[in-house]
Amino acid sequence: MAGLSVPTWDPQAAKLIATILLEAIVLYVGYAGLERLFGPAIMEALVGGDEIGSK
């Protein structure tokens, strides 16, 4: 029957998938850190503040 066989894992493909996943996690955490550090200063420079809670 077609489609019922279990594909075998290629170790090279698994390594590539793991590398891409790790890179995505590092970028996600890295960009979040940069946004925390520089976000308020950039918002202040571009639009004069973020307008959240400012009264």
N, C-alpha and C positions, 0 to 999 in steps of 0.2 A: 504494500500500500504506500502510496506517495505521501510524504510529509510526516511520517511517524517515526523516522529514524532520528536518533539524538545526535546532533553534530558534535564532533570532537573539538576540544579547545586547543587552539594553537598557542603555545606559550608566548610567542612573540606578540600575538594579538592581545593576549591578556595583559602583557607588560605595557603595551601601548595604551590600552584602556585605563589601566591604573595610573599611568603617567599623566594622561589628560585629565583624569579626575583629580589627582593631586594638584596639578597646575590650576585647575578651576577653583579649588578650595583656597589655595594660597592667594590667588588674585582676588577672590571675594573678601577674604580677611584683610588683605593688604589695602584694597581700595576703601574698605570700611574704616580702617585706621586713618588713612589719608583724609577721608571726608570729615572725620571727627576733629583732626588736627587743623585742617585748613578751610573747612567748610564755612564756619562763621566769618572768618576774615574775607573770604571770597564773596559771600553773600553781602557783607557790609560794603565791600568795594563796588559791587555791581548794582545793587538795588537799595543800598542804605539800610540794610537789616533784613531780618527774615519775617518781620511782622507778627511773630508768634509771641504772645504774652507781653508785647510792648505797649504800655499805656502810661 
